[in-house]
Amino acid sequence: MGILNVTPDSFYDGGKYLTSENIVRRAASMLENGTDIIDLGGYSSRPGAENISIEEEKSRVTKALIIIKKEFPDCIVSVDTFRSEVARIAAAEGAEIINDISGGELDEKMFETIAELKLPYILMHMKGSPETMAKLNQYDDLIGEMLQYFQEKIYRLNDLGVWDIIIDPGIGFSKNSLQNFHLISQLDIFSALNLPVLLGASRKSFIYKTLNISQEEALNGTTVVNTIGLLKNLSIVRVHDTREAKQIIALLEKLKN
């Protein structure tokens, strides 16, 4: 899964893909490098990000979706949103997946909307909102509480007729650096949910701060983390650097065979 943020303030690529030309160039590059899914985001979820209006998010997402679907009609697009109204308009413009960082917590209509749209749903673990999550990283049992969170939400989704669910443990969302590393070491536990698991660790602060480097220098660390994840039964890696991620997958497939 390749990241395409059409925002001015995302933590790594904010402001790079605001024009039609740059959106096309970025999508083309990812697809040429073997990206299977383009994850389109119109709302920055970095800690302390601005809380933009629904109309602004709709405008950003709709513009980019129309451009991508016109130029690359066969590509699969996931839309990264926690708002049911945005999910609905994204589906109308051809989005195939909804990626919700809040697990339905920030919009009570999201689960019912997903059931109505009949789209695959990425269910992520987070406490609070992007504005508050950094302060909400207290757990008695991180993995146990996350499993309970997922089980309860999967049950609710199944009850609504939603079965096509992807699990995202939410690296960096309401978790500190040590908790992120603990979570990565235990990723294979989530296989017990019998659903695909996605890892979104690309160039995040727990990598570059641990290595005392910049975000721009964090590709090697990201590759190591993604490799560990893929060895622990991940199904999807969400990345900024798609060519390098496909190289990991190619080498691991060779190893397995």
C-alpha positions in Angstrom: 0.0 0.0 0.0 1.5 3.3 -1.1 0.8 6.5 0.7 -0.6 9.6 -1.2 -1.4 12.4 1.1 -3.1 15.5 -0.5 -2.6 17.5 2.6 -0.3 20.5 3.4 0.7 19.2 6.9 1.2 15.4 6.9 4.3 14.4 8.9 6.5 13.4 6.0 5.0 14.2 2.6 2.7 17.1 3.5 2.5 19.7 0.8 4.2 17.6 -1.9 1.1 16.4 -3.8 -1.4 19.3 -3.9 -1.5 20.0 -7.6 -3.0 17.7 -10.3 0.4 17.3 -11.9 2.1 16.1 -8.7 -0.8 13.8 -7.8 -0.5 12.1 -11.2 3.2 11.9 -11.0 3.1 10.3 -7.5 0.4 7.8 -8.4 2.2 6.8 -11.6 5.5 6.3 -9.8 3.9 4.1 -7.2 2.1 2.0 -9.7 5.2 1.6 -11.8 7.0 0.4 -8.7 4.4 -2.3 -8.2 2.1 -0.7 -5.6 -1.1 -2.8 -5.1 -3.2 -0.2 -3.3 -2.9 3.6 -3.2 -4.0 5.0 0.2 -5.3 8.5 -0.4 -5.5 10.8 2.6 -7.1 14.3 2.8 -6.8 14.8 6.6 -3.5 14.7 8.4 -3.5 12.4 11.4 0.0 13.4 12.7 0.0 14.3 16.4 -1.4 17.9 16.9 -2.6 18.2 13.3 -5.2 20.8 12.4 -8.8 19.6 12.6 -10.1 20.6 9.2 -13.7 20.7 8.2 -15.6 17.9 6.5 -16.1 20.0 3.4 -12.3 20.7 3.1 -11.5 17.0 3.5 -14.2 16.1 0.9 -12.8 18.6 -1.5 -9.2 17.3 -1.2 -10.2 13.6 -1.5 -12.7 14.1 -4.4 -10.3 16.1 -6.5 -7.5 13.5 -6.1 -9.8 10.6 -6.6 -11.2 12.0 -9.9 -7.7 12.6 -11.1 -6.4 9.2 -10.2 -9.4 7.2 -11.5 -9.2 9.1 -14.8 -5.5 8.5 -15.3 -5.3 5.0 -13.8 -8.8 3.5 -13.9 -7.7 0.0 -12.9 -5.8 1.0 -9.8 -7.2 0.1 -6.3 -7.7 3.2 -4.1 -8.1 3.2 -0.4 -9.3 6.4 1.3 -7.9 7.2 4.7 -10.8 8.9 6.6 -12.6 8.6 9.9 -15.7 10.5 8.6 -18.6 8.6 7.2 -19.6 11.5 4.9 -16.2 11.4 3.3 -16.3 7.6 3.0 -19.6 7.9 1.2 -18.5 10.5 -1.3 -15.2 8.6 -1.8 -17.1 5.4 -2.7 -19.2 7.4 -5.2 -16.0 8.5 -6.9 -14.6 4.9 -7.1 -12.8 4.2 -3.9 -12.5 0.5 -3.2 -11.5 0.5 0.5 -12.1 2.7 3.5 -9.2 3.1 6.0 -10.4 4.4 9.3 -7.8 5.4 11.9 -10.4 5.7 14.6 -12.1 2.3 14.3 -15.4 4.0 14.2 -14.9 5.9 17.4 -14.9 9.4 15.9 -18.0 9.0 13.8 -20.8 6.8 15.2 -22.3 6.4 11.6 -19.1 4.9 10.1 -19.9 1.2 10.8 -23.4 1.5 9.4 -22.0 3.4 6.4 -19.5 0.7 5.6 -22.2 -1.9 5.8 -24.3 0.1 3.4 -21.4 0.7 1.0 -20.2 -2.9 1.1 -16.6 -1.9 0.9 -13.6 -3.5 2.7 -12.8 -1.7 5.9 -9.4 -1.1 7.6 -10.0 -1.2 11.3 -7.2 0.6 13.2 -6.5 0.8 17.0 -6.3 4.3 18.5 -7.5 6.0 21.6 -8.7 9.6 21.5 -8.2 11.7 18.4 -5.1 12.9 16.5 -5.2 16.0 18.7 -5.2 14.0 22.0 -3.8 10.5 21.2 -0.2 11.3 22.3 -1.4 11.7 25.9 -3.5 8.5 25.9 -0.9 5.8 25.9 -1.5 4.3 29.3 -2.3 0.5 29.3 -2.3 -2.2 31.9 -1.9 -4.8 29.1 -1.3 -3.3 25.7 -1.7 -6.4 23.6 -4.6 -7.8 25.7 -6.5 -4.5 25.6 -5.9 -4.2 21.8 -7.2 -7.7 21.2 -10.3 -7.0 23.2 -10.8 -3.7 21.3 -10.6 -5.5 17.9 -12.8 -8.4 19.0 -15.6 -6.1 20.2 -15.5 -4.0 17.0 -15.2 -7.0 14.7 -18.3 -8.5 16.4 -20.2 -5.2 15.9 -19.2 -5.0 12.2 -20.1 -8.7 11.6 -23.5 -8.1 13.2 -24.0 -5.3 10.5 -23.0 -7.7 7.7 -19.4 -6.4 7.4 -17.0 -9.3 6.9 -14.2 -7.9 4.7 -12.1 -6.4 7.5 -8.3 -5.6 7.7 -6.7 -5.1 11.1 -4.2 -2.2 11.7 -2.6 -2.2 15.1 -2.0 1.6 14.8 1.7 2.0 15.3 2.4 5.5 16.8 -1.3 6.1 17.5 -1.8 6.5 21.3 1.4 4.5 21.8 4.9 5.7 22.8 8.2 4.5 21.3 8.7 1.5 23.7 5.1 0.4 23.1 5.6 0.5 19.4 8.6 -1.8 19.6 6.7 -4.1 21.9 3.8 -4.2 19.5 6.0 -5.0 16.6 7.6 -7.8 18.5 4.2 -9.3 19.1 2.5 -8.7 15.7 2.0 -12.4 15.0 -0.5 -12.5 18.0 -3.0 -10.6 15.9 -3.2 -13.6 13.4 -5.5 -15.1 16.0 -8.2 -12.8 14.8 -8.1 -14.6 11.4 -8.1 -11.4 9.4 -5.4 -9.7 7.3 -3.1 -7.4 9.3 -1.7 -4.1 8.0 1.4 -2.4 9.3 1.9 1.4 9.0 5.3 2.2 10.4 6.8 4.1 7.5 9.3 6.7 8.5 7.6 7.2 11.9 9.3 8.9 14.8 10.0 5.8 16.9 12.3 4.7 14.1 14.3 7.9 13.4 14.4 9.1 17.0 15.8 5.8 18.1 18.5 6.0 15.4 19.1 9.7 16.1 18.5 10.6 12.4 16.0 12.6 10.4 12.8 11.4 8.7 14.5 11.7 5.4 17.1 9.2 6.6 14.6 6.7 8.0 14.1 4.5 4.9 16.6 1.8 6.1 15.0 1.6 9.5 11.6 1.4 7.9 12.8 -1.4 5.8 14.0 -3.3 8.8 10.7 -2.8 10.7 8.6 -3.9 7.6 10.8 -7.0 7.2 10.2 -8.0 10.8 6.5 -7.4 10.3 6.3 -9.5 7.2 8.1 -12.3 8.9 5.3 -12.1 11.5 2.4 -12.9 9.1 1.5 -9.3 8.0 -0.6 -9.1 4.8 0.0 -5.4 3.9 2.7 -2.8 4.5 1.6 0.8 4.2 4.7 2.8 3.0 6.0 6.0 1.5 8.7 4.2 -0.4 6.9 1.6 -2.5 9.8 0.3 -4.6 11.8 -0.7 -1.6 8.8 -2.3 0.0 8.2 -4.5 -3.1 11.9 -5.5 -3.0 11.4 -6.8 0.6 8.4 -8.8 -0.5 10.2 -10.2 -3.5 13.1 -11.4 -1.3 10.9 -12.9 1.3 8.8 -14.7 -1.3 12.0 -16.2 -2.7 13.0 -17.2 0.8 9.7 -18.9 1.4 9.9 -20.8 -1.9 
